[in-house]
Amino acid sequence: MNYTYIVKCKDDTLYTGWTNDLEKRVNAHNDGKGAKYTKSRKPVALVYYEAFQTKEEAMSREYHIKRMSRKEKERLISGDAAALAASVEKQE
């Protein structure tokens, strides 16, 4: 399984990435071995994820989420169905 995820950093910023092992990746971020962006912003907390069958799907979703505004990401995290539908429509 492959995942696109969002973590919230200690400075309240959001980081989006993809992985094939969600728990290991979040632990890597918190151990300072994850993305350069999160190294100085740990600890991070997993606030959202989506599962995909292929790496390509996860990477594509990561790209689209990274293009969202913070407000759109917050709606996605909160489970706002309308925001989720709008983000999917933008991908198509």
C-alpha positions in Angstrom: 0.0 0.0 0.0 1.1 3.6 -0.7 0.1 6.7 1.2 -0.2 10.4 0.7 0.0 12.1 4.1 0.0 15.4 5.9 1.8 16.1 9.1 1.5 19.1 11.3 4.8 20.4 12.5 5.5 22.0 15.9 5.5 25.5 14.3 1.9 24.8 13.1 2.9 24.4 9.4 1.7 21.5 7.3 4.0 19.1 5.4 2.7 16.8 2.6 4.5 13.7 1.4 4.1 10.1 0.2 5.4 6.8 1.5 4.8 3.1 1.4 5.2 2.8 5.2 3.3 5.4 7.0 4.4 4.6 10.6 8.0 4.4 9.6 7.9 7.6 7.7 6.3 9.6 10.5 8.9 8.2 12.9 11.7 9.2 10.5 10.4 12.8 10.4 10.4 12.8 14.2 13.9 11.3 14.4 15.2 14.0 12.1 15.7 11.6 9.2 12.7 12.6 7.2 12.4 15.6 4.9 14.8 18.5 5.3 11.7 20.7 5.9 10.6 18.8 9.0 14.1 18.4 10.6 13.9 21.8 12.4 10.1 21.6 12.9 9.8 18.4 14.9 7.9 16.8 16.5 5.4 16.3 13.8 1.9 14.7 14.1 0.1 12.8 11.4 -3.2 14.7 10.8 -4.3 13.1 7.5 -3.6 10.3 5.0 -5.1 8.6 2.0 -4.2 5.1 0.8 -3.4 4.1 -2.8 -2.6 0.9 -4.7 0.3 2.4 -6.6 3.2 4.7 -5.9 2.2 6.8 -9.0 -1.3 7.5 -7.5 0.2 8.5 -4.2 2.7 10.8 -5.8 0.1 12.4 -8.0 -2.2 13.1 -5.0 0.8 14.5 -3.1 1.4 16.9 -6.0 -2.2 18.0 -6.0 -2.4 18.5 -2.3 0.8 20.5 -2.3 -0.9 22.9 -4.7 -3.8 23.5 -2.3 -4.0 26.6 -0.1 -3.6 26.1 3.6 -7.4 26.7 4.0 -8.1 23.9 1.5 -5.8 21.5 3.3 -7.4 22.3 6.6 -10.8 21.5 5.1 -9.5 18.2 3.8 -8.0 17.4 7.2 -11.3 18.2 8.9 -13.2 15.8 6.6 -15.1 18.5 4.8 -16.7 16.4 2.0 -17.1 19.4 -0.3 -13.4 20.2 -0.1 -12.5 16.7 -0.8 -14.8 16.6 -3.9 -13.4 19.9 -5.1 -9.8 18.7 -4.7 -10.6 15.6 -6.7 -12.3 17.6 -9.5 -9.2 19.8 -9.8 -7.1 16.7 -10.4 -9.1 15.6 -13.3 
